[in-house]
Amino acid sequence: MKMNHILGAAMVATTLGVAAAVTGPATVQAQAAKVSLAAFPQSVRGTWYHYEENDGYYYKTMTIGAKTMTVKNYFDAFGKKQVKWTGTLHTTKNQDDEFRQGWGNKKSHWTSAKSVKDGYTKVVAYGMFATNGGGTYKVIHKTYKGKSVKVLYNKNIVNSYGQKKLADHYYQTKAQAKFFNPVGALHK
């Protein structure tokens, strides 16, 4: 009788061990998916240009490195033109809550990025009213002078009133930015 109990206990222990081995990594992967990226994806890195009209024509520049994002010539949430902002990439467990923090402290130059559906990367600039580089980006291709060129496409978003907000798209050169957006309007 004792042999049956020992054999039964060994089978239960083996079964539990196999179940733990099978479910262990899946749990870790599910938890890791909630944490933002430690580096910007290779596909979005580089210097990108946007041509815009707002009391005169100008170029907005966004440079994305592995862990930094620099935006030049952008308008803040109050409509004031800013010269330059550099954000350092930080990981966070809840990107949507964390961005509200950081006005007037060290987090005001933080940013985060996470992968979202359809190959997009959601970038959040920290600090209240931050408008510097935030968006949901994906690299697409367009034809420019007979050649395929990369475009940093910023997905339109829906604001709190249910209306689509127009978004900037960025190009690899100033000439491409002006060609695709000659009147300097935001993209629809």
C-alpha positions as CSV (number, residue, x, y, z in Angstrom):
1,M,0.0,0.0,0.0
2,K,2.8,2.4,0.9
3,M,4.4,1.8,-2.5
4,N,1.1,2.9,-4.2
5,H,1.1,6.2,-2.2
6,I,4.8,6.8,-2.9
7,L,4.2,6.1,-6.6
8,G,1.1,8.3,-6.6
9,A,3.0,11.1,-4.9
10,A,5.8,10.9,-7.4
11,M,3.4,11.1,-10.3
12,V,1.7,14.2,-8.7
13,A,5.0,15.9,-8.1
14,T,6.2,15.1,-11.7
15,T,2.9,16.4,-13.1
16,L,3.1,19.6,-11.1
17,G,6.7,20.1,-12.1
18,V,5.8,19.7,-15.8
19,A,2.8,22.1,-15.4
20,A,5.0,24.7,-13.6
21,A,7.7,24.4,-16.3
22,V,5.0,24.9,-19.0
23,T,3.2,27.8,-17.4
24,G,6.2,29.6,-15.8
25,P,7.6,31.3,-18.9
26,A,4.2,32.2,-20.2
27,T,3.5,34.1,-17.1
28,V,6.8,36.0,-17.3
29,Q,6.0,36.9,-21.0
30,A,2.6,38.2,-20.1
31,Q,4.1,40.4,-17.4
32,A,6.9,41.6,-19.6
33,A,4.4,42.7,-22.3
34,K,3.0,45.3,-19.9
35,V,6.4,47.0,-19.5
36,S,7.4,49.7,-22.1
37,L,10.4,49.3,-24.4
38,A,14.0,49.7,-23.1
39,A,15.1,51.1,-26.5
40,F,13.3,52.6,-29.5
41,P,12.8,50.1,-32.4
42,Q,15.6,50.2,-35.0
43,S,13.0,51.0,-37.7
44,V,12.1,54.4,-36.2
45,R,15.6,55.6,-35.4
46,G,17.2,58.4,-37.4
47,T,16.5,62.0,-38.2
48,W,13.0,62.8,-39.6
49,Y,11.6,66.1,-41.0
50,H,8.1,67.6,-41.2
51,Y,7.2,70.7,-43.2
52,E,4.6,72.9,-41.6
53,E,2.8,76.2,-41.8
54,N,2.0,78.1,-38.6
55,D,2.5,81.9,-39.0
56,G,5.2,81.1,-41.6
57,Y,6.6,77.9,-43.0
58,Y,9.2,75.9,-41.1
59,Y,10.6,72.5,-40.6
60,K,10.1,70.4,-37.5
61,T,12.8,67.9,-36.8
62,M,12.7,64.7,-34.8
63,T,15.8,62.7,-34.1
64,I,15.3,59.3,-32.5
65,G,18.3,57.3,-31.1
66,A,18.3,54.1,-29.1
67,K,17.4,55.8,-25.8
68,T,16.8,59.5,-26.7
69,M,14.3,61.5,-28.7
70,T,15.0,65.2,-29.7
71,V,12.3,67.4,-31.2
72,K,13.2,70.8,-32.7
73,N,10.8,73.6,-33.7
74,Y,7.6,72.3,-32.2
75,F,4.5,74.0,-30.7
76,D,3.7,73.3,-27.1
77,A,0.1,72.7,-25.8
78,F,-0.3,76.5,-25.4
79,G,0.6,77.3,-29.0
80,K,4.1,78.7,-28.2
81,K,6.9,77.7,-30.5
82,Q,9.7,75.8,-28.7
83,V,13.2,75.5,-30.0
84,K,14.3,72.1,-28.7
85,W,13.3,69.3,-26.3
86,T,15.3,66.1,-25.6
87,G,13.7,63.2,-23.8
88,T,15.4,60.2,-22.4
89,L,13.7,56.8,-22.8
90,H,12.5,55.2,-19.5
91,T,10.6,52.0,-19.0
92,T,7.3,52.1,-17.1
93,K,4.7,49.5,-16.3
94,N,1.7,51.8,-17.1
95,Q,2.6,54.2,-19.8
96,D,-0.8,55.9,-19.8
97,D,-0.7,56.9,-16.1
98,E,3.0,57.8,-15.9
99,F,2.9,60.5,-18.5
100,R,0.8,62.8,-16.3
101,Q,3.6,63.0,-13.8
102,G,6.7,65.1,-14.3
103,W,5.8,68.8,-14.8
104,G,8.6,70.8,-13.2
105,N,10.7,67.9,-12.0
106,K,13.2,65.4,-13.4
107,K,10.5,63.4,-15.3
108,S,9.8,66.4,-17.5
109,H,12.5,65.1,-19.9
110,W,11.4,61.5,-19.8
111,T,9.7,59.6,-22.6
112,S,8.5,56.0,-23.0
113,A,7.7,53.8,-25.9
114,K,5.7,50.6,-26.2
115,S,4.7,48.3,-29.1
116,V,1.0,48.3,-29.9
117,K,-1.0,46.5,-32.5
118,D,-0.4,46.5,-36.3
119,G,3.4,47.2,-35.8
120,Y,3.0,50.7,-34.3
121,T,5.1,52.1,-31.6
122,K,3.3,54.4,-29.1
123,V,5.5,57.2,-27.8
124,V,4.5,59.2,-24.7
125,A,6.4,62.4,-23.7
126,Y,6.1,62.9,-20.0
127,G,4.8,66.0,-18.3
128,M,1.5,67.8,-18.2
129,F,0.5,69.2,-21.6
130,A,3.5,67.6,-23.3
131,T,3.2,67.7,-27.1
132,N,6.9,67.0,-27.9
133,G,7.2,63.9,-30.0
134,G,4.2,62.0,-28.6
135,G,2.3,59.8,-31.1
136,T,1.8,56.4,-32.5
137,Y,4.3,55.8,-35.2
138,K,5.0,53.2,-37.9
139,V,7.4,53.3,-40.8
140,I,5.7,53.0,-44.2
141,H,6.9,53.6,-47.7
142,K,5.9,56.2,-50.3
143,T,7.3,56.8,-53.8
144,Y,9.5,59.9,-54.2
145,K,11.0,60.6,-57.7
146,G,10.5,57.0,-58.7
147,K,12.0,55.5,-55.6
148,S,10.5,54.0,-52.5
149,V,11.4,56.1,-49.4
150,K,10.6,55.6,-45.7
151,V,8.1,57.7,-44.0
152,L,7.6,57.9,-40.2
153,Y,3.8,57.8,-40.3
154,N,2.0,59.1,-37.2
155,K,-1.4,57.5,-36.8
156,N,-4.4,59.9,-36.4
157,I,-5.9,59.8,-32.9
158,V,-9.4,60.4,-31.7
159,N,-9.6,63.2,-29.1
160,S,-12.0,63.3,-26.1
161,Y,-14.7,64.8,-28.3
162,G,-14.7,61.8,-30.7
163,Q,-13.0,63.8,-33.5
164,K,-9.9,62.6,-35.3
165,K,-6.9,64.8,-34.5
166,L,-4.6,65.4,-37.5
167,A,-1.1,64.1,-37.2
168,D,2.4,65.0,-38.4
169,H,4.2,62.6,-40.8
170,Y,8.0,62.8,-41.0
171,Y,10.4,62.2,-43.9
172,Q,14.1,61.4,-44.2
173,T,15.0,64.7,-45.9
174,K,13.7,68.3,-45.9
175,A,13.1,68.0,-49.7
176,Q,10.8,65.0,-49.2
177,A,8.9,66.7,-46.4
178,K,8.2,69.7,-48.6
179,F,7.4,67.5,-51.6
180,F,4.8,65.5,-49.7
181,N,3.4,68.4,-47.8
182,P,3.9,71.5,-50.0
183,V,1.3,73.7,-48.3
184,G,2.5,72.8,-44.8
185,A,-0.8,71.5,-43.6
186,L,-1.1,68.8,-41.1
187,H,-2.0,65.4,-42.7
188,K,-5.4,64.0,-42.7
